[in-house]
Amino acid sequence: MKNVIALVLGGGQGSRLYPLTKVRSKPAVPVGGKYRLIDIPISNCINSGLNRIYVLTQFNSTSLHQHIRSTYIFDAYHRGFVEILAAQQTQDNSNWYQGTADAVRQNLRNFEDPGIDYVLILSGDQLYRMDFRAMLKTHQENKADVTISALPIESRDASSMGIMRVDDSGRVVGFLEKPQTQKDLDLVQTDPAWIDAHGVKSRGRTCLASMGIYLFNRKTLVDALEKTPYRDFGKEVFPASMRTHRVQCHLFDGYWEDIGTIKSFFEANIQLAHPNPAFDLSTADAPIYTQARFLPPSRIDRATIQGSMIADGCRIEEGAVIENSVIGLRCSIGKNATIRNSILMGNDFYELPSDSPVGASVPIGVGAGSHIEGAIIDKNCRIGSNVKAVCNGKIENGEETAYGMIRDGIFVVPKGTTLPNGWTL
């Protein structure tokens, strides 16, 4: 992997994850109680022996900068790095990134050094665990110019994804974005016997969905970006490459989730707390790395906790009930509070009474007797006593207010919000 460099695409404004992206970029959104989304692709790279990584971003990148700077520090002997490439004006270009391909085009100079033969393009908002060494092996064995990872899915799920058609050698010969009709599906369905013959059990899955993970020969990528005005990999660069180069399919059969909406983000997090999660954070041979915070163990006093994850440094008081939820770092949950089917992202700091901001009548955390259900509570929120924020999908969508908003049937409370004592949704 020493001849491979990785580019993690940080995405645009992240409007579908708003208001979680109100004050941060999408890769910086907390996930799994103690991680951030950016930790997933970076950890996959490190676990694959790939330690030269760029992260491309342009919106609300301050917290992302801070996280990467304090987390990913390589020693001088391995020459590894994780660096941010933020959109910037130069003598050659005064525009912001105009798409995924344009973001890479504006940074071509960063991987023109000798010894870089391959460029791995990754997304910053996906949850999965992959060994990229296997993908490189597929690429080299088939003498490919481009290799793309594909996930076998059932035809009923194909309408929301880009679907590929391959020949007997695994070369991609067709691509259709979000097929909506049976006629469209017939054009791109793959013989299950071919999937079975390549080490993956088809189990009725006949469509190969693009995961948005690309491995390019460096020269192929440079030519594609310098000789065309294409702005997007999935919609333009990848389909065009099929006509002029050998594009190979690399099958992947593990857990994969595109966390692009509030609903998918919520469901993926809640699944992490299940007894046998599809994506297991505790896998020893491929850990997910994040910032070392040196927090104390969580303290729990006569509370009832079922099917939940509790991160470091929490204080959960007597009588609290937590079910099917993810509780983030430094959470303080008061007596007889109920947290059910919810995500609490935690806090960036501890707060003593003497530290409270002037005029803050509600301490940081969840107050006594409060009931939180079907909600995402962002960091550093102050939930007063006897607050009742119970959503459970009863409201489809709503406008943003001073206290939060309903998205995909989930109540989302933005970072730093205060819900006063006795407030009811």
C-alpha positions in Angstrom: 0.0 0.0 0.0 3.0 2.3 0.1 2.3 3.5 -3.5 -1.4 4.3 -2.7 -2.7 7.7 -1.5 -6.3 8.1 -0.2 -8.6 11.1 -0.7 -11.6 11.3 1.6 -14.4 13.5 0.1 -15.9 15.6 2.9 -19.0 16.3 1.0 -20.9 19.6 0.5 -23.1 21.5 2.9 -24.6 18.3 4.3 -28.1 19.7 4.0 -29.8 16.3 4.4 -28.1 16.0 7.8 -29.1 19.5 8.9 -29.3 20.6 11.8 -26.4 18.2 12.8 -24.4 20.0 10.1 -25.4 23.5 11.2 -22.0 24.2 12.9 -19.8 21.4 11.6 -19.0 19.6 8.3 -20.5 16.3 7.6 -17.4 14.2 8.4 -17.2 15.8 11.8 -20.7 14.7 12.9 -20.4 12.4 16.1 -21.3 8.8 15.7 -21.4 5.7 17.9 -21.1 7.7 21.2 -17.4 8.6 21.0 -16.4 8.7 17.3 -16.9 11.0 14.4 -17.9 10.0 10.8 -14.4 10.8 9.5 -12.9 8.2 11.8 -14.5 5.4 9.8 -12.7 5.9 6.4 -9.5 6.9 8.1 -9.5 3.8 10.3 -10.2 1.6 7.3 -7.1 3.1 5.6 -4.9 2.7 8.7 -6.0 -0.9 9.2 -5.3 -1.6 5.5 -1.7 -0.3 5.8 -2.5 3.0 4.1 -1.3 6.0 6.0 -1.1 8.9 3.5 -4.6 10.4 3.7 -6.1 13.7 2.5 -9.5 14.9 3.6 -11.2 17.4 1.2 -13.7 19.8 2.7 -15.0 23.3 2.4 -17.9 23.8 4.8 -17.7 24.4 8.6 -14.4 22.6 8.9 -13.0 24.1 12.1 -14.1 21.2 14.4 -12.9 18.7 11.8 -9.5 20.4 11.7 -9.3 20.2 15.5 -10.3 16.5 15.6 -7.8 15.4 13.0 -5.0 17.5 14.4 -5.4 16.0 17.9 -6.1 12.4 16.8 -4.0 11.3 13.8 -0.4 11.9 14.7 2.1 9.6 13.0 5.7 9.1 14.0 8.6 10.4 11.8 9.6 6.9 10.7 6.4 5.9 8.9 6.0 9.2 6.9 2.2 9.0 7.4 -0.2 11.9 7.6 -3.9 12.9 7.6 -4.2 16.4 6.2 -7.2 18.6 5.4 -7.4 20.1 1.9 -9.9 22.9 2.3 -11.2 24.8 -0.7 -9.1 27.8 -1.3 -8.5 30.5 -3.9 -5.3 30.1 -5.9 -3.8 31.8 -8.9 -5.3 29.1 -11.1 -8.7 28.8 -9.6 -10.9 31.2 -7.5 -13.9 28.9 -7.2 -15.1 26.6 -4.4 -15.4 22.9 -5.1 -18.0 22.4 -7.7 -18.5 18.7 -7.0 -16.5 15.6 -6.0 -14.4 15.4 -9.1 -13.8 19.1 -9.2 -12.6 18.9 -5.6 -10.0 16.3 -6.6 -9.1 18.3 -9.7 -8.3 21.4 -7.7 -5.8 19.4 -5.6 -4.0 17.3 -8.2 -0.8 18.9 -7.3 -0.8 17.2 -3.9 -0.3 13.8 -5.4 2.1 14.4 -8.2 5.1 13.2 -6.2 7.0 10.2 -7.5 6.0 6.8 -6.0 2.3 7.4 -6.1 0.8 4.9 -8.5 -2.8 4.6 -7.2 -5.4 7.0 -5.8 -8.2 5.7 -3.6 -11.3 7.9 -3.5 -13.5 7.5 -0.4 -16.6 9.1 1.0 -16.6 10.8 4.4 -20.2 9.8 5.4 -20.3 6.0 5.2 -20.3 3.3 7.9 -18.4 0.1 6.9 -15.3 -1.9 7.5 -13.1 -2.8 4.5 -9.6 -4.0 3.8 -8.4 -1.9 0.9 -5.6 -4.4 0.3 -8.1 -6.8 -1.2 -9.4 -4.1 -3.5 -5.9 -3.3 -4.6 -5.3 -7.0 -5.3 -8.4 -7.1 -7.5 -7.2 -4.0 -9.3 -3.7 -5.3 -10.0 -4.7 -8.9 -11.0 -7.2 -7.6 -13.6 -4.8 -4.9 -14.9 -7.6 -2.4 -14.4 -7.4 1.3 -14.9 -10.2 1.9 -12.4 -11.7 -0.4 -9.8 -15.0 0.2 -8.0 -16.4 -1.5 -4.9 -19.8 -3.1 -5.4 -22.3 -4.3 -2.8 -24.8 -7.1 -3.9 -28.3 -6.0 -3.1 -31.9 -7.2 -3.8 -33.6 -5.6 -6.9 -36.3 -4.1 -4.6 -33.6 -1.9 -3.0 -32.0 -0.7 -6.3 -34.1 2.3 -6.9 -32.1 4.5 -4.6 -28.6 3.5 -5.8 -26.4 3.4 -8.8 -26.4 -0.2 -10.3 -23.6 -1.8 -12.4 -23.7 -4.5 -15.0 -20.5 -6.7 -15.4 -19.3 -9.2 -17.9 -18.0 -12.7 -17.1 -14.5 -11.2 -16.2 -16.0 -8.7 -13.7 -15.4 -5.7 -16.0 -18.1 -3.1 -15.6 -19.9 -2.7 -18.9 -23.1 -0.9 -17.9 -24.3 1.5 -15.2 -27.7 2.9 -14.4 -28.4 5.5 -11.7 -31.4 4.7 -9.5 -33.4 2.4 -11.9 -37.1 2.9 -11.3 -38.8 0.3 -13.6 -38.5 -3.5 -14.2 -37.3 -2.7 -17.7 -34.4 -0.6 -16.3 -33.6 -3.4 -13.8 -33.5 -6.0 -16.6 -30.6 -4.0 -18.2 -28.3 -4.2 -15.2 -29.1 -7.3 -13.2 -26.3 -9.7 -12.6 -26.5 -13.5 -12.8 -26.5 -14.8 -9.2 -24.2 -17.6 -10.3 -21.5 -15.1 -11.2 -21.7 -13.5 -7.7 -21.5 -17.0 -6.1 -18.5 -17.9 -8.2 -16.6 -14.8 -6.9 -16.6 -15.7 -3.2 -19.8 -13.9 -2.2 -23.1 -15.7 -1.6 -25.8 -14.1 -3.7 -28.8 -15.1 -1.5 -31.2 -13.7 -4.0 -29.3 -10.5 -4.6 -29.0 -9.8 -8.3 -28.0 -6.1 -8.4 -24.5 -4.7 -7.8 -24.7 -1.3 -6.2 -21.9 1.2 -6.4 -20.5 2.0 -2.9 -18.8 5.2 -4.1 -15.3 3.8 -3.4 -13.0 4.1 -6.4 -9.3 3.0 -6.9 -7.7 4.8 -9.9 -4.3 4.4 -11.5 -2.9 7.9 -10.9 -2.4 8.6 -14.6 -5.9 7.5 -15.5 -7.3 9.9 -12.8 -5.2 12.8 -13.8 -6.1 12.4 -17.5 -9.8 12.1 -16.7 -9.8 15.3 -14.7 -7.4 17.4 -16.8 -9.0 16.5 -20.1 -12.7 16.9 -19.1 -14.8 19.4 -17.2 -16.5 16.7 -15.3 -17.6 17.7 -11.7 -18.9 14.5 -10.2 -17.4 11.0 -9.9 -20.5 8.9 -9.7 -22.5 10.7 -12.4 -19.8 11.7 -14.9 -16.2 10.4 -14.3 -17.1 6.8 -13.6 -19.6 6.3 -16.5 -17.2 8.0 -18.9 -14.3 5.8 -17.8 -16.3 2.6 -18.6 -16.3 3.6 -22.3 -12.6 4.4 -22.5 -10.8 2.3 -19.8 -11.0 -1.0 -18.1 -13.2 -0.5 -15.0 -13.2 -3.5 -12.7 -15.8 -4.5 -10.1 -14.6 -5.5 -6.6 -17.3 -7.3 -4.6 -17.8 -6.5 -1.0 -20.2 -8.4 1.3 -19.9 -6.8 4.7 -22.0 -4.2 6.5 -22.2 -0.8 4.6 -24.5 2.1 5.2 -24.5 5.5 3.5 -25.2 8.0 6.3 -26.6 10.8 4.3 -29.9 11.6 6.0 -31.2 12.1 9.5 -33.2 8.8 9.2 -30.2 6.7 8.1 -27.9 8.4 10.7 -30.4 7.7 13.5 -31.0 4.0 12.5 -27.3 3.2 12.0 -26.5 4.6 15.4 -29.3 2.8 17.2 -28.3 -0.5 15.5 -24.8 -0.1 17.0 -26.4 -0.5 20.5 -28.1 -3.8 19.6 -26.7 -7.0 21.3 -25.4 -8.4 17.9 -24.9 -5.3 15.7 -24.2 -5.7 12.0 -21.4 -3.3 12.4 -19.4 -4.4 15.5 -17.3 -1.6 17.1 -15.5 -4.1 19.3 -13.7 -6.0 16.5 -10.1 -6.3 17.8 -8.3 -6.8 14.5 -9.8 -3.7 12.8 -10.5 -1.1 15.4 -12.1 2.3 14.8 -9.7 5.0 15.9 -10.6 8.3 17.5 -9.3 10.9 19.8 -7.8 9.7 23.1 -9.6 11.8 25.7 -8.5 10.1 29.0 -11.9 10.3 30.6 -12.9 8.5 33.7 -15.2 5.5 33.6 -18.9 6.2 33.5 -20.6 6.2 36.9 -24.1 4.6 37.1 -26.1 4.7 40.3 -29.1 2.3 40.5 -30.3 3.0 37.0 -31.9 0.6 34.5 -30.1 0.2 31.2 -31.2 -2.1 28.3 -29.8 -2.5 24.8 -27.8 0.7 24.9 -24.2 2.0 24.6 -22.8 4.3 27.3 -19.6 6.2 26.4 -16.8 7.3 28.7 -17.2 9.9 31.5 -21.0 9.8 32.0 -22.9 10.2 35.2 -26.3 8.5 35.4 -28.2 9.0 38.5 -30.7 6.9 40.6 -33.9 5.8 38.9 -32.8 6.7 35.3 -34.1 4.4 32.6 -32.2 4.1 29.3 -33.4 1.8 26.6 -32.3 1.2 23.0 -30.2 4.4 23.0 -26.7 5.7 22.4 -25.3 7.9 25.2 -22.3 10.0 24.3 -19.3 11.3 26.2 -19.6 13.2 29.5 -23.4 12.9 29.5 -25.1 13.8 32.8 -28.5 12.2 33.2 -30.6 13.2 36.3 -32.7 11.2 38.7 -35.7 9.3 37.2 -35.0 10.6 33.7 -36.1 8.3 30.8 -34.1 8.1 27.6 -35.6 5.7 25.0 -34.8 5.1 21.3 -32.6 8.2 21.3 -29.1 9.5 20.6 -27.4 11.8 23.1 -24.2 13.0 21.6 -22.7 14.1 24.9 -20.7 17.1 25.9 -17.4 18.6 25.1 -16.7 19.6 28.7 -17.7 19.1 32.3 -19.5 21.9 34.0 -19.4 22.7 37.7 -22.1 25.0 39.1 -19.6 27.8 39.3 -18.8 27.3 35.6 -22.4 27.9 34.3 -22.7 30.8 31.9 -24.4 33.9 33.3 -28.1 33.6 33.1 -28.1 29.8 32.5 -30.8 28.4 34.7 -30.5 24.9 33.3 -27.3 22.9 33.8 -25.7 21.0 31.0 -27.1 17.5 30.6 -30.6 16.0 31.1 -32.5 17.1 34.2 -34.4 15.0 36.7 -37.7 13.5 35.6 -37.3 14.3 31.9 -38.4 12.0 29.2 -36.5 11.9 25.8 -37.8 9.5 23.2 -37.3 9.3 19.4 -34.8 12.1 19.4 -31.2 13.2 18.6 -29.8 15.6 21.2 -26.6 17.2 19.8 -23.7 18.2 22.0 -23.6 20.6 24.9 -27.4 20.8 25.2 -29.2 21.8 28.4 -32.3 19.7 29.0 -34.2 21.0 32.0 -36.1 19.0 34.6 -39.5 17.4 33.7 -39.0 18.0 30.0 -41.1 15.8 27.7 -39.5 15.5 24.3 -41.3 12.4 22.9 -41.5 12.2 19.1 -41.8 8.6 17.9 -42.5 9.7 14.4 -45.8 11.3 15.2 -44.8 14.4 13.3 -43.4 13.9 9.8 -41.5 17.2 9.4 -41.5 20.6 10.9 -39.8 24.0 10.7 -36.8 24.8 12.7 -37.6 26.5 16.0 -35.5 27.8 18.9 -35.6 24.3 20.4 -35.1 22.1 17.4 -36.9 20.6 14.4 -38.6 17.4 13.2 -36.8 15.6 10.4 -37.8 12.2 9.1 -40.0 11.8 12.1 -37.1 12.4 14.5 -36.8 15.3 16.9 -33.4 16.9 16.4 -32.1 19.3 19.0 -29.1 21.4 17.7 -25.8 21.8 19.5 -25.9 24.1 22.5 -29.7 24.3 22.7 -31.5 24.8 26.0 -34.9 23.1 26.7 -36.4 25.0 29.7 -37.8 23.2 32.8 -41.2 21.6 32.0 -40.9 22.1 28.2 -43.1 19.7 26.2 -42.8 18.8 22.5 
